[in-house]
Amino acid sequence: MLEEVLKIQDLTVEFATDEGAIRAVDGVNLKIKKGKTLGVVGESGCGKSVTALSIMRLIPMPPGRFASGVIDYEGRNLRDLPEKEMRALRGNRISMIFQEPMTSLNPVFTIGDQIAEAVRLHQGVSRKEAMDKAVDMLHLVGIPVPEERIKTYPHQLSGGMRQRVMIAMALSCKPDLLIADEPTTALDVTIQAQIMELLNRLQREMGMSIILITHDLGVVAETCDDVTVMYAGRVVEEANVNAIFQKPLHPYTHGLLNSVPGFNQEGTRLKTIPGLVPNLLRLPKGCRFQDRCPRVIGRCREVEPELEEMSPGHFARCYNPVPHN
């Protein structure tokens, strides 16, 4: 068994609304192995980003709150860690790359100052040493003439360059765990490929673990070791990447694959998953996917299935899983 760098058990996160409490993440379990990449996939609103922000303790409270669960990092529950200790970990041992770098970078400071600030905060070095580190990190992520680039402001860089700056900032303290939340969403396909290759190379060089949150199953197939599929706040399937793509068990996972060019399981027209994700305030009795599922049976409408091990290392939350020869 590979050592686990982070383990999440029964994580439930609620948000208060005028109509009642919404469980954006409901009883989620995740294991992140040392030096490996875990892909977390699912439609918008399934709880992927809330799970990531919970690890970083960046959920605004209120309206959010931890209803239950343990986020175990090196024997410590990040949920209960004093804010001072959490700040020492955040951006240092555990870092995060956000979806849109323009909203994450401060427009009034140079990129050199912003990278150097993280280094000075966590490593206690001088301003000059921190700036030298910023130059080294920009060089590492493939930004040309880094000695000049540290003097530029975010708006002077392209989207791909800004994302590289975010990666440089996130990796400046050599974290054990990097959380990448849709790191290529706003970029064109060529730049997406470059960014993912960069992350893969840096992972190999630094030995860090990555949680990759994405809609892009093509990226998952190429970069991830294990995959967790989420739907309406629940984990509905998890396995290694080969099992997920070759033998998806949950009808939702099967539907996701059939809607992607190149992974269409049936070799015919791409298929959409009918309907919408259920309102979290008015979840159906039984399985949350029942109204969109082509394999629904009577039991699905009565009792929600548990996440069970269907084959060695392959878990699914389904009474009538997709058959495979």
NORQUI-V99803 format. One record per residue. N is the residue number from 1. SS is DSSP state (H for helix, E for strand, - for the rest). PSI is psi in radians with two decimals (none if undefined). OMEGA is omega in degrees with one decimal (999 if undefined). Layout:
n & ss & psi & omega
N & SS & PSI & OMEGA
N & SS & PSI & OMEGA
This chain:
n & ss & psi & omega
1 & - & 2.29 & 175.0
2 & - & 2.51 & 177.5
3 & - & 2.46 & 178.6
4 & E & 2.25 & 179.3
5 & E & -0.47 & 179.0
6 & E & 2.45 & 179.8
7 & E & 2.19 & 178.6
8 & E & 2.27 & -179.3
9 & E & 2.17 & 172.8
10 & E & 0.77 & -178.9
11 & E & 2.16 & 176.4
12 & E & 2.16 & -179.7
13 & E & 2.22 & -178.6
14 & E & 2.64 & 173.4
15 & E & 2.30 & 178.5
16 & E & 2.31 & 174.5
17 & E & 2.98 & 178.7
18 & - & -0.44 & -177.6
19 & - & -0.08 & -178.5
20 & E & 3.14 & -178.0
21 & E & 2.33 & 176.0
22 & E & 2.25 & 174.9
23 & E & 1.66 & -178.6
24 & E & -0.54 & 174.9
25 & E & 2.23 & -169.3
26 & E & 1.71 & 175.3
27 & E & 0.72 & -175.0
28 & E & 2.37 & 173.0
29 & E & 2.30 & 177.0
30 & E & 2.55 & 173.3
31 & E & 2.23 & 179.5
32 & E & 2.02 & -175.7
33 & E & 2.58 & -178.2
34 & - & 2.21 & 176.4
35 & - & 0.10 & -177.4
36 & - & 2.94 & 178.8
37 & E & 2.18 & 175.3
38 & E & 2.13 & 175.3
39 & E & 2.29 & 176.0
40 & E & 2.03 & -172.9
41 & E & 2.82 & 179.1
42 & - & 2.91 & -179.3
43 & - & 2.89 & 175.4
44 & - & 2.41 & 178.8
45 & - & 0.14 & -177.6
46 & - & -0.15 & 177.5
47 & - & 0.09 & -176.7
48 & H & -0.95 & -175.7
49 & H & -0.61 & 178.4
50 & H & -0.66 & 176.0
51 & H & -0.79 & -180.0
52 & H & -0.80 & -179.2
53 & H & -0.49 & 176.8
54 & H & -0.70 & 177.5
55 & H & -0.73 & -178.7
56 & - & -0.09 & -175.5
57 & - & 0.80 & 179.0
58 & - & 0.20 & 175.5
59 & - & 2.19 & 177.1
60 & - & 2.21 & -177.2
61 & - & 2.01 & -9.9
62 & - & 2.98 & 8.1
63 & - & -0.20 & -178.2
64 & E & 2.81 & 172.9
65 & E & 2.61 & 172.6
66 & E & 2.01 & 178.7
67 & E & -0.56 & 178.2
68 & E & 2.99 & 170.9
69 & E & 2.85 & 179.0
70 & E & 2.30 & 172.7
71 & E & 1.65 & -170.4
72 & E & 2.03 & 174.9
73 & E & 1.99 & -179.3
74 & - & 0.72 & 176.9
75 & - & 0.03 & 179.0
76 & E & 2.43 & 177.5
77 & E & 1.89 & -177.4
78 & H & -0.43 & 178.7
79 & H & -0.70 & -172.4
80 & H & 0.07 & -176.2
81 & - & 2.37 & 174.3
82 & - & 2.56 & -175.0
83 & H & -0.65 & 179.8
84 & H & -0.77 & 178.9
85 & H & -0.63 & 179.2
86 & H & -0.69 & 178.5
87 & H & -0.59 & 178.9
88 & H & -0.51 & 178.0
89 & H & -0.72 & -173.4
90 & E & 2.14 & -178.2
91 & - & -0.12 & -179.3
92 & - & -1.28 & 177.3
93 & - & -0.53 & 178.5
94 & E & 2.11 & -178.4
95 & E & 2.85 & -178.3
96 & E & 2.42 & 171.1
97 & E & 2.22 & -175.6
98 & - & 2.94 & -172.6
99 & - & -0.85 & -172.2
100 & - & 1.85 & -174.3
101 & H & -0.48 & -178.2
102 & H & -0.48 & 178.9
103 & H & -0.18 & -178.0
104 & H & -0.42 & 178.3
105 & - & 2.46 & 179.6
106 & - & 2.11 & -173.7
107 & - & -0.28 & -174.6
108 & - & 0.03 & 176.5
109 & - & 2.57 & 177.2
110 & E & 2.78 & -179.4
111 & H & -0.53 & 176.3
112 & H & -0.80 & 178.7
113 & H & -0.66 & -176.0
114 & H & -0.66 & 175.8
115 & H & -0.75 & -177.9
116 & H & -0.59 & -179.4
117 & H & -0.77 & 179.5
118 & H & -0.70 & -179.7
119 & H & -0.79 & -179.4
120 & H & -0.71 & -178.1
121 & H & -0.79 & -172.4
122 & H & -0.42 & -174.4
123 & H & -0.11 & 173.8
124 & - & 0.60 & 179.9
125 & - & 2.99 & -179.8
126 & - & 2.93 & -179.8
127 & H & -0.72 & -179.6
128 & H & -0.78 & 178.9
129 & H & -0.68 & 179.6
130 & H & -0.69 & 177.4
131 & H & -0.68 & 176.7
132 & H & -0.69 & 177.9
133 & H & -0.68 & 178.3
134 & H & -0.74 & 177.1
135 & H & -0.79 & 179.5
136 & H & -0.73 & -177.7
137 & H & -0.69 & 177.4
138 & H & -0.65 & 176.1
139 & H & -0.74 & -178.1
140 & H & -0.66 & -177.4
141 & - & 0.17 & 170.8
142 & - & 0.40 & 176.0
143 & - & 2.14 & -176.6
144 & - & 2.66 & 179.0
145 & - & 1.04 & -175.2
146 & H & -0.48 & 179.4
147 & H & -0.55 & 177.7
148 & H & -0.63 & -175.4
149 & H & -0.48 & -178.9
150 & - & -0.29 & -178.5
151 & - & -0.06 & -176.0
152 & - & 2.81 & 178.9
153 & E & 2.73 & -175.8
154 & H & -0.69 & -175.9
155 & H & -0.23 & 179.9
156 & H & 0.00 & -177.6
157 & - & 2.68 & 174.8
158 & - & 2.94 & 178.9
159 & H & -0.74 & 179.6
160 & H & -0.69 & 178.5
161 & H & -0.71 & 179.0
162 & H & -0.67 & 178.5
163 & H & -0.63 & 175.6
164 & H & -0.66 & 176.6
165 & H & -0.74 & 178.2
166 & H & -0.70 & 178.2
167 & H & -0.76 & 178.2
168 & H & -0.75 & -180.0
169 & H & -0.77 & -177.8
170 & H & -0.55 & -174.9
171 & H & 0.00 & -172.9
172 & - & -0.45 & 179.9
173 & - & 0.24 & 178.6
174 & - & 1.17 & -176.3
175 & - & 2.77 & 172.8
176 & - & -0.56 & -174.4
177 & E & 2.26 & 175.6
178 & E & 2.21 & 174.6
179 & E & 2.06 & -178.4
180 & E & 1.84 & -176.4
181 & E & 1.79 & -178.9
182 & - & 1.00 & -171.3
183 & - & -0.22 & -177.0
184 & - & 0.23 & -173.0
185 & - & -0.79 & -172.2
186 & - & 0.16 & -172.9
187 & - & 2.70 & 176.7
188 & - & 2.92 & -169.1
189 & H & -0.72 & -178.8
190 & H & -0.80 & -179.8
191 & H & -0.64 & 175.9
192 & H & -0.84 & -178.4
193 & H & -0.71 & 179.4
194 & H & -0.75 & -179.0
195 & H & -0.75 & -179.3
196 & H & -0.66 & 176.5
197 & H & -0.67 & 176.9
198 & H & -0.83 & 179.0
199 & H & -0.71 & 178.6
200 & H & -0.74 & -179.5
201 & H & -0.79 & -179.3
202 & H & -0.58 & 176.5
203 & H & -0.77 & 178.6
204 & H & -0.73 & -176.7
205 & H & -0.61 & -172.5
206 & H & -0.22 & 177.4
207 & - & 0.39 & -177.1
208 & - & 2.85 & 173.1
209 & E & 2.64 & 179.6
210 & E & 2.34 & 164.7
211 & E & 1.99 & -178.9
212 & E & 1.96 & 178.0
213 & E & 2.13 & -173.2
214 & E & 2.75 & 168.7
215 & - & -0.28 & -167.8
216 & - & 1.78 & -178.8
217 & H & -0.42 & 175.1
218 & H & -0.74 & 176.4
219 & H & -0.73 & 178.6
220 & H & -0.80 & -178.1
221 & H & -0.62 & -174.8
222 & H & -0.44 & -169.0
223 & H & -0.35 & -170.2
224 & - & 2.64 & 174.0
225 & - & -0.72 & 179.6
226 & E & 2.74 & -177.2
227 & E & 2.37 & 171.5
228 & E & 2.22 & 179.6
229 & E & 2.21 & -179.4
230 & E & 2.58 & 177.1
231 & E & 2.16 & 177.0
232 & - & 0.77 & 175.7
233 & - & -0.12 & -178.1
234 & E & 2.65 & 165.8
235 & E & 2.15 & -178.9
236 & E & -0.30 & 177.0
237 & E & 2.52 & 174.0
238 & E & 2.45 & -179.4
239 & E & -3.13 & 172.6
240 & E & 2.84 & -169.8
241 & H & -0.63 & -179.4
242 & H & -0.73 & -179.7
243 & H & -0.70 & -179.2
244 & H & -0.74 & -175.8
245 & H & -0.53 & -178.0
246 & H & -0.60 & -177.0
247 & - & 1.12 & 177.2
248 & - & 2.32 & -176.4
249 & - & -0.70 & -178.0
250 & - & 2.36 & -179.9
251 & H & -0.50 & 177.8
252 & H & -0.82 & 177.2
253 & H & -0.76 & 178.8
254 & H & -0.73 & 178.7
255 & H & -0.70 & 176.9
256 & H & -0.78 & -179.0
257 & H & -0.66 & -179.9
258 & H & -0.25 & -179.5
259 & - & 0.07 & -176.4
260 & - & 2.22 & 176.0
261 & - & 2.36 & 178.2
262 & - & -0.34 & 179.2
263 & - & 0.05 & -178.8
264 & - & 1.96 & -173.6
265 & - & -0.45 & -173.2
266 & - & -0.01 & 175.3
267 & - & 0.34 & -179.4
268 & - & -2.74 & 177.0
269 & - & 2.56 & 175.3
270 & - & 2.43 & -177.2
271 & - & 2.48 & 174.0
272 & - & 2.77 & 173.0
273 & - & 2.06 & -175.9
274 & - & 2.74 & 173.6
275 & - & -2.97 & -176.3
276 & - & 2.80 & 173.4
277 & - & 2.36 & -177.2
278 & - & 2.65 & 173.9
279 & - & 2.18 & -176.2
280 & - & -0.29 & 175.3
281 & - & -0.36 & -177.2
282 & - & 1.10 & -179.0
283 & - & 2.51 & 179.3
284 & - & 2.72 & 172.0
285 & - & 2.37 & -179.3
286 & - & -2.57 & -176.8
287 & - & 2.39 & -177.9
288 & - & -0.29 & -178.0
289 & - & -0.01 & -168.1
290 & H & -0.70 & -175.2
291 & H & -0.21 & -179.0
292 & H & 0.02 & -168.2
293 & - & 2.24 & 177.5
294 & - & -0.17 & -176.4
295 & - & 0.31 & -176.2
296 & - & 2.41 & 175.3
297 & - & 3.00 & -174.7
298 & H & -0.73 & -177.1
299 & H & -0.52 & -178.2
300 & H & -0.51 & -176.1
301 & H & -0.03 & -176.2
302 & - & -0.91 & -174.6
303 & - & 2.30 & 178.4
304 & - & 2.28 & 179.6
305 & - & 2.66 & 173.9
306 & - & 2.79 & 173.3
307 & - & 1.91 & -174.1
308 & E & 2.67 & 178.0
309 & E & 1.91 & -176.6
310 & E & -0.53 & 174.4
311 & E & 2.90 & -174.2
312 & - & 2.04 & 177.6
313 & - & 0.06 & -176.7
314 & E & 1.96 & -175.4
315 & E & 2.49 & 176.4
316 & E & 2.64 & 179.5
317 & - & 1.40 & -172.5
318 & - & 2.42 & 175.1
319 & - & -0.42 & -175.1
320 & - & 1.19 & -174.6
321 & - & 2.80 & -180.0
322 & - & 2.19 & -179.4
323 & - & 2.62 & 175.5
324 & - & 2.49 & -179.7
325 & - & none & 999
